[in-house]
Amino acid sequence: MTALTLSTAGAATLRADALVVGVAKGPKGPVVAAGAEAVDKAYDGKLATVLDAVGAAGAEGEITKLPAPAGLKVPVVLAVGLGSVPEKDESFDEEVLRRAAGAAARALHGCKKAGFALPLDDASAVTAVAEGALLGAYTFTAYQGGDTKTSKNADKNGGPKQPLGEIALLGAKPRDKEHKAAAERATVVATEVNIARDLVNTPPNDLTPEAFAAVASATAKENGVKVQVLDEKALVKGGYGGIMGVGKGSDNPPRLVKLSYTHPKAEKTLAFVGKGITYDSGGISLKPAGHNETMKCDMAGAAAVFASVVAAAKLGLQVNVTGWLALAENMPSGTATKPGDVLRMYSGKTVEVLNTDAEGRLVLGDALTRASEENPDAIVDVATLTGAMMVALGNRTFAIMSNDDAFRTSVHEIAEEVGESSWPMPLPAELRKSIDSPTADIANMGERMGGGLVAGIFLKEFVGEGITWAHLDIAGPAFHEGAPFGYTPKGGTGSAVRTLVRLAERTATGDLG
């Protein structure tokens, strides 16, 4: 993990591999942002002129590298674009700072140390820059160790390109309690987001349900979180027909993991439920060619839940948080659930399985019922649930559905606050009829149009009466297949972790009803 420090050194005296400064788009050309005054002075006050001469405009995420002048103790100055200059008396948006810091950190992979001299108007800006830099510094190299000397990702020594080693925030105040707390929080959150990314990126032959449960157990216990793991025997005995129905086609049996973080002064309890399909072939309803290659990411919801519970524990939040990881591998075999089979869920409801590729809602149904038995103040489930939601909202925005409009609005506002793009979606009552079954209590498929909403309606059936609930469909943003941008890497993104952590923080302080 990249180290983060609040440096007392000035930009002119810091010894590092690079200095990062911000540049904004002004009406007459690039404008050097606050925080870079000492760097600008080293260019005789002409840093903006130099940037303009080499074509830098200050557009968001734009990266420009310059040789450092003699007055600095670094070889390179990296200018990152911040977009338009803010209006008078306004500051740069926190997400703009977060993405800029992330883009700069990505551009500095392989460096040992870099100073970040970006605008830090307050503790919120410290959080944004620190978080963005730590997230942007992420790399996944666990499986790179063979013939890397010819790899485009290799460093000059022939090994995998490593992340930026140390980030020194210049302008932050190490002795300021708010700045120090902001940096510490950013480190915890970014660390857990990156752990979720690691889990999503891990090949499915190494991250089976049993292996995921083992990782979760070990890490949780190290952080004072209690763990209970139900294996296949306990799941059968307990009547978890949804989880067992999905997992019985695989040689790698399913697991249900309960993580419990408690605070002695907590007045509220949150339950987070995560879909953990460690590999999704579609089962008997096999996915078409071209849709299988990234299905290791179908456990991203469980990864987000796991990381969020650990983050709450590390931060010592005054709220009880329980995480439920519904883990299974969805494979076709002679023992697999078939279209037309009927499963008896943990709730006692029977479900006619019309499509075995609609498996996430089956494992979540069992976990939601189990979570409801403990009567938490709210339940939030997180899942890469439907391709339909990707059609609706694209690859960067997750959907929020809820049985409580006010809670849905709060979750949406929280997601936007922490920089995770989301959108509130309805649960239209007229779609409920489409999952009626002539054979069972309910079917796992309904109308194709509005399929993402139908999935949410199905899940609602398994939430305990009177319990506030929200469903996050992160199918789009959980796994990024395009070129990296901002602090978002290629591959697993850790989507929803920051939203869940902020939700827990808001609940702990009583800011959420």
C-alpha positions in Angstrom: 0.0 0.0 0.0 1.3 3.5 -0.9 2.2 5.5 2.2 0.7 8.9 2.9 2.3 11.6 4.9 1.4 15.2 5.7 4.7 16.9 4.9 6.1 19.9 6.8 8.5 20.4 3.9 7.8 23.2 1.4 7.7 22.5 -2.3 11.1 24.2 -2.8 12.8 21.9 -0.2 11.1 18.6 -0.7 13.3 15.8 -2.0 11.2 13.5 -4.2 10.9 12.1 -7.7 8.3 14.6 -8.7 6.1 17.5 -7.6 2.4 17.5 -8.5 0.7 20.9 -9.0 -2.7 21.9 -10.2 -3.5 23.9 -13.3 -6.9 25.3 -14.2 -8.5 26.6 -17.3 -8.6 30.4 -17.2 -10.3 32.8 -19.7 -6.9 33.6 -21.2 -5.1 30.4 -20.8 -3.8 28.0 -18.0 -3.8 29.3 -14.4 -1.6 27.8 -11.7 -3.8 26.7 -8.8 -3.2 27.4 -5.2 -0.7 25.3 -3.4 1.9 25.7 -6.2 3.2 29.2 -5.3 6.7 28.0 -4.5 6.9 26.0 -7.7 5.7 28.9 -9.7 8.3 31.1 -8.1 11.0 28.6 -9.1 9.9 29.2 -12.7 10.3 33.0 -12.1 6.5 33.3 -11.9 6.1 32.0 -15.5 4.9 28.4 -14.9 1.5 29.2 -16.5 3.4 30.6 -19.6 5.6 27.5 -19.8 2.5 25.2 -19.6 0.7 27.3 -22.2 3.8 27.0 -24.5 3.7 23.2 -24.3 0.0 23.0 -25.0 -1.4 22.5 -21.5 -4.9 23.9 -21.1 -5.9 22.8 -17.6 -8.7 20.5 -18.7 -9.8 18.0 -16.0 -7.4 15.1 -15.8 -4.9 16.5 -18.3 -1.3 15.5 -17.4 1.8 17.6 -18.4 5.3 16.8 -17.3 8.0 19.4 -17.2 11.7 19.4 -16.2 12.0 21.1 -12.9 14.1 24.3 -12.7 17.2 24.6 -10.6 15.3 26.0 -7.6 13.6 22.7 -6.8 15.0 19.5 -5.4 13.0 17.3 -7.7 13.7 16.3 -11.4 10.1 16.6 -12.6 7.1 18.8 -12.1 3.8 17.2 -13.1 0.9 19.5 -13.7 -2.6 18.0 -13.5 -5.7 19.7 -15.0 -8.5 20.8 -12.6 -10.9 22.2 -15.2 -12.4 25.7 -15.1 -11.2 28.2 -12.5 -13.9 28.3 -9.7 -16.1 31.3 -9.3 -15.0 34.0 -6.9 -15.0 32.9 -3.3 -15.6 29.2 -4.3 -13.2 26.3 -4.1 -12.5 23.4 -6.5 -15.1 20.6 -6.2 -13.9 17.7 -4.0 -14.5 15.2 -6.7 -12.4 17.3 -9.1 -9.5 17.2 -6.6 -10.0 13.5 -6.0 -9.9 12.7 -9.7 -6.9 15.0 -10.4 -4.9 13.5 -7.5 -5.8 10.0 -8.9 -4.7 10.9 -12.4 -1.4 12.3 -11.1 -0.7 9.2 -9.0 -1.4 6.9 -11.9 1.0 8.9 -14.0 3.7 8.4 -11.4 3.6 4.6 -11.1 7.1 3.4 -10.6 8.2 6.5 -8.6 9.3 6.1 -5.0 8.0 9.5 -3.7 6.1 12.4 -5.0 4.9 15.7 -3.4 1.4 16.8 -4.0 1.0 20.6 -4.0 -2.7 20.8 -4.9 -5.3 23.2 -3.4 -6.0 22.3 0.2 -8.5 24.9 1.5 -9.8 22.8 4.3 -10.0 19.3 5.8 -12.5 18.1 3.2 -10.0 19.0 0.5 -7.3 17.1 2.4 -9.6 14.0 2.4 -10.3 14.3 -1.3 -6.7 14.7 -2.4 -5.4 12.0 -0.1 -8.2 9.6 -1.1 -7.8 10.3 -4.8 -4.0 9.9 -4.7 -4.1 6.6 -2.8 -6.8 5.2 -5.1 -5.0 6.3 -8.2 -1.8 4.7 -6.9 -3.4 1.3 -6.9 -2.0 -1.5 -9.1 -2.8 -5.2 -9.1 0.4 -7.1 -9.8 -0.1 -10.3 -7.8 -0.1 -12.5 -10.9 2.7 -10.7 -12.7 6.0 -12.4 -12.0 6.9 -14.5 -15.1 8.6 -13.1 -18.2 8.0 -9.4 -17.5 11.1 -8.0 -19.1 9.3 -7.5 -22.4 6.0 -6.5 -20.8 4.8 -3.0 -21.5 3.9 -2.9 -17.8 7.5 -3.7 -16.7 9.7 -1.2 -15.0 13.3 -0.6 -16.0 14.5 -3.4 -13.8 12.3 -6.0 -15.5 9.7 -6.4 -12.8 6.1 -5.4 -12.8 5.5 -1.7 -12.6 5.0 -0.8 -9.0 2.6 1.9 -7.6 3.9 5.2 -6.3 5.7 4.5 -3.1 5.0 7.5 -0.9 2.7 10.5 -1.3 3.6 13.7 0.6 0.8 16.2 0.9 2.2 19.7 0.9 0.1 22.4 2.5 -1.7 20.0 4.9 -0.9 20.6 8.5 0.3 17.5 10.4 -0.5 19.1 13.8 -4.0 20.3 12.8 -6.4 17.8 14.3 -8.9 18.1 11.4 -6.2 17.7 8.8 -4.7 14.7 10.6 -8.1 13.1 11.0 -8.9 13.7 7.4 -5.7 12.0 6.2 -6.2 9.1 8.5 -9.8 8.6 7.4 -8.7 8.8 3.7 -6.1 6.2 4.3 -8.5 3.7 5.9 -11.2 4.2 3.2 -8.7 4.0 0.3 -7.1 0.9 1.8 -10.4 -0.9 2.1 -11.5 0.2 -1.4 -8.2 -1.2 -2.8 -8.7 -4.5 -0.8 -12.1 -4.8 -2.5 -10.4 -4.2 -5.8 -7.9 -6.9 -5.1 -10.7 -9.4 -4.4 -12.6 -8.5 -7.6 -9.4 -8.8 -9.6 -8.4 -12.2 -8.1 -8.9 -15.1 -10.6 -11.8 -17.3 -9.8 -9.7 -20.4 -9.5 -8.1 -18.8 -6.5 -11.1 -17.0 -5.1 -13.6 -19.7 -4.5 -16.4 -19.2 -1.9 -14.3 -21.1 0.6 -11.2 -19.0 -0.1 -13.2 -15.7 0.0 -14.7 -16.8 3.4 -11.2 -17.6 4.7 -9.8 -14.2 3.6 -12.8 -12.4 5.1 -12.5 -14.3 8.4 -8.8 -13.7 8.8 -8.9 -9.9 8.0 -12.1 -9.3 10.1 -10.7 -11.0 13.2 -7.5 -8.9 12.9 -9.7 -5.8 13.1 -11.9 -6.9 16.0 -14.8 -8.0 13.8 -16.6 -11.2 14.8 -17.1 -13.8 12.1 -19.4 -16.7 11.6 -19.1 -18.9 8.5 -21.9 -21.3 7.4 -20.5 -24.1 5.2 -22.6 -26.2 2.9 -23.7 -28.6 5.6 -24.9 -25.8 7.8 -26.6 -24.2 4.8 -28.5 -27.3 4.0 -29.5 -27.8 7.7 -30.6 -24.2 8.0 -32.8 -24.3 4.9 -30.9 -21.9 2.8 -32.4 -23.1 -0.5 -31.4 -20.1 -2.5 -27.7 -20.2 -1.8 -27.5 -23.9 -2.0 -29.6 -24.0 -5.2 -27.1 -21.7 -6.9 -24.0 -23.3 -5.6 -24.8 -27.0 -5.9 -23.7 -27.2 -9.6 -20.1 -26.4 -8.6 -17.3 -28.5 -7.0 -16.6 -25.4 -4.9 -19.5 -25.3 -2.3 -21.2 -22.1 -1.2 -20.7 -20.2 2.0 -22.7 -17.6 4.0 -20.4 -15.3 6.0 -21.6 -13.0 8.8 -19.3 -10.2 9.9 -20.3 -8.3 13.1 -18.8 -5.0 14.2 -20.3 -3.6 17.4 -19.6 -0.4 19.3 -20.5 -0.2 23.0 -22.2 3.2 22.6 -24.0 2.5 19.4 -27.7 3.3 19.1 -28.3 2.2 15.6 -27.5 -1.0 13.6 -27.0 -1.3 9.9 -26.9 -4.5 7.9 -25.0 -4.7 4.6 -25.7 -7.7 2.3 -23.4 -8.5 -0.6 -23.8 -10.7 -3.6 -20.7 -12.9 -3.8 -20.9 -15.1 -6.9 -17.2 -15.8 -7.2 -17.7 -17.0 -10.8 -20.9 -16.8 -12.9 -21.1 -19.0 -15.9 -24.9 -18.6 -16.0 -25.4 -22.1 -14.9 -27.5 -24.3 -17.1 -28.8 -21.0 -18.7 -25.2 -20.6 -19.9 -24.0 -17.1 -20.8 -23.3 -16.5 -24.5 -19.8 -16.3 -25.8 -18.1 -13.1 -24.9 -19.9 -12.6 -21.7 -17.9 -15.0 -19.5 -14.5 -13.5 -19.4 -15.1 -10.9 -16.7 -17.5 -12.9 -14.5 -15.0 -13.1 -11.7 -16.3 -9.7 -10.8 -19.8 -11.0 -9.9 -18.7 -11.0 -6.2 -18.0 -7.3 -6.2 -21.0 -6.6 -3.9 -19.7 -9.0 -1.3 -16.2 -7.4 -1.6 -17.8 -4.0 -1.0 -19.7 -5.2 2.1 -16.6 -6.9 3.5 -14.4 -3.8 3.0 -17.0 -1.5 4.5 -17.5 -3.5 7.7 -13.7 -3.6 8.2 -13.5 0.2 7.5 -16.2 0.9 10.1 -14.2 -1.1 12.6 -10.9 0.6 11.8 -12.6 4.0 12.1 -14.2 3.0 15.4 -17.6 4.3 14.2 -20.3 4.5 16.9 -22.7 2.3 15.0 -23.2 -1.5 14.8 -22.6 -2.9 11.4 -23.3 -6.4 10.3 -22.1 -7.7 6.9 -23.5 -10.7 5.1 -21.5 -12.3 2.3 -23.6 -14.7 0.2 -20.9 -16.7 -1.6 -21.4 -19.2 -4.3 -20.1 -20.3 -7.7 -22.7 -20.7 -10.4 -21.7 -23.6 -12.7 -23.5 -26.0 -15.0 -23.2 -29.7 -14.2 -25.3 -32.8 -13.6 -26.1 -31.5 -10.1 -26.9 -27.9 -11.1 -30.3 -26.3 -10.6 -32.3 -26.5 -13.9 -34.8 -24.0 -15.4 -38.1 -25.1 -14.1 -36.8 -26.3 -10.7 -38.4 -25.0 -7.6 -36.3 -23.9 -4.6 -37.5 -23.4 -1.1 -35.8 -20.3 0.3 -34.7 -19.6 3.8 -37.8 -17.5 4.3 -40.0 -20.5 3.4 -41.1 -19.0 0.1 -40.8 -21.2 -2.9 -39.2 -19.8 -6.1 -39.6 -21.2 -9.6 -36.2 -20.8 -11.3 -36.9 -19.8 -14.9 -33.4 -18.7 -15.6 -30.3 -19.9 -13.7 -28.4 -16.8 -14.8 -30.7 -14.8 -12.5 -28.9 -16.3 -9.6 -27.8 -13.3 -7.6 -31.3 -12.6 -6.4 -31.5 -16.1 -5.1 -28.5 -15.9 -2.8 -29.5 -12.4 -1.8 -33.0 -13.5 -1.0 -31.7 -15.9 1.6 -29.2 -13.4 3.1 -31.8 -10.6 3.2 -34.2 -12.8 5.2 -31.4 -13.8 7.6 -30.3 -10.2 8.0 -33.9 -9.2 8.7 -34.2 -11.6 11.6 -31.9 -9.4 13.6 -34.2 -6.4 13.0 -31.6 -3.8 12.0 -32.5 -0.1 11.6 -31.7 -0.4 7.9 -30.5 -3.0 5.4 -28.5 -2.1 2.2 -27.7 -4.8 -0.3 -25.0 -4.4 -2.9 -24.9 -6.5 -6.1 -23.7 -6.7 -9.6 -27.2 -7.8 -10.3 -28.5 -7.0 -13.8 -27.3 -6.2 -17.3 -30.6 -4.3 -17.6 -29.3 -1.6 -15.2 -26.2 -1.2 -17.3 -28.4 -0.6 -20.3 -30.3 2.0 -18.3 -27.5 3.8 -16.5 -24.3 2.9 -18.4 -21.0 1.7 -17.0 -20.2 4.4 -14.4 -23.5 4.8 -12.4 -25.1 2.5 -10.0 -28.9 2.3 -9.3 -30.5 2.8 -5.9 -33.9 1.2 -5.2 -35.7 1.3 -1.8 -38.9 0.6 0.0 -38.5 4.1 1.6 -38.3 7.2 -0.6 -36.6 9.3 2.0 -33.9 6.6 2.6 -33.3 6.2 -1.1 -32.8 10.0 -1.4 -30.4 9.9 1.5 -28.3 7.1 0.0 -28.2 8.9 -3.3 -27.1 12.2 -1.7 -24.4 10.3 0.3 -23.1 8.5 -2.9 -22.9 11.8 -4.7 -21.1 13.4 -1.7 -18.3 10.9 -1.8 -18.0 11.0 -5.5 -19.8 7.8 -6.5 -22.2 8.3 -9.4 -25.6 6.9 -8.6 -29.3 7.4 -9.6 -32.5 6.7 -7.7 -34.8 4.2 -9.4 -38.4 3.2 -8.7 -40.0 -0.1 -7.8 -43.2 0.1 -9.9 -46.0 -1.9 -8.3 -47.4 -3.1 -11.7 -44.2 -5.1 -12.4 -44.8 -7.3 -9.4 -47.4 -9.4 -11.2 -44.8 -10.4 -13.8 -42.9 -12.6 -11.3 -46.0 -14.5 -10.3 -45.5 -18.3 -10.8 -48.2 -20.9 -11.5 -46.1 -23.4 -9.7 -44.4 -21.6 -6.8 -44.9 -18.6 -4.6 -42.8 -16.5 -6.9 -40.6 -16.8 -10.1 -37.0 -15.5 -10.4 -37.7 -13.8 -13.7 -40.4 -11.4 -14.9 -40.8 -8.8 -17.6 -37.8 -8.2 -19.7 -38.5 -4.5 -20.0 -37.5 -2.9 -16.7 -35.6 -6.1 -15.8 -33.4 -4.3 -13.3 -36.5 -3.0 -11.5 -38.0 -6.4 -11.5 -34.9 -7.8 -9.8 -35.3 -5.1 -7.1 -39.0 -6.0 -6.7 -38.0 -9.7 -6.2 -35.5 -8.7 -3.5 -38.1 -6.6 -1.7 -40.1 -9.8 -1.1 -37.4 -11.1 1.2 -36.9 -8.0 3.4 -38.5 -8.2 6.8 -41.7 -6.3 7.4 -41.2 -2.7 8.6 -37.4 -2.7 7.9 -36.0 0.1 5.9 -34.1 -1.3 2.9 -32.1 -0.1 -0.1 -30.7 -2.1 -3.1 -27.6 -0.9 -5.0 -27.2 -2.4 -8.4 -23.5 -1.8 -9.2 -23.4 -4.0 -12.3 -22.0 -1.0 -14.4 -19.3 0.6 -12.2 -18.1 -2.5 -10.3 -15.6 -3.6 -13.1 -14.0 -1.1 -15.5 -13.0 -2.6 -18.8 -11.8 0.6 -20.5 -8.8 2.8 -20.1 -8.1 4.0 -16.5 -9.3 7.5 -15.7 -9.0 9.7 -12.6 -8.5 7.4 -9.7 -10.4 4.6 -11.4 -8.2 1.7 -12.6 -8.8 -1.0 -15.2 -10.6 -3.9 -13.6 -12.1 -3.9 -10.1 -13.1 -0.5 -8.8 -14.3 -1.0 -5.3 -17.7 0.5 -6.2 -20.0 1.3 -3.3 -17.4 1.0 -0.5 -17.2 4.8 0.0 -21.0 5.1 0.0 -21.5 2.4 2.6 -18.7 3.8 4.8 -20.2 7.3 4.7 -23.7 5.9 5.4 -22.3 4.2 8.5 -20.6 7.5 9.5 -23.8 9.5 9.1 -25.8 6.9 11.0 -23.2 6.9 13.8 -23.4 10.7 14.2 -27.2 10.8 14.1 -27.3 12.7 10.9 -29.4 10.0 9.2 -32.9 9.4 10.4 
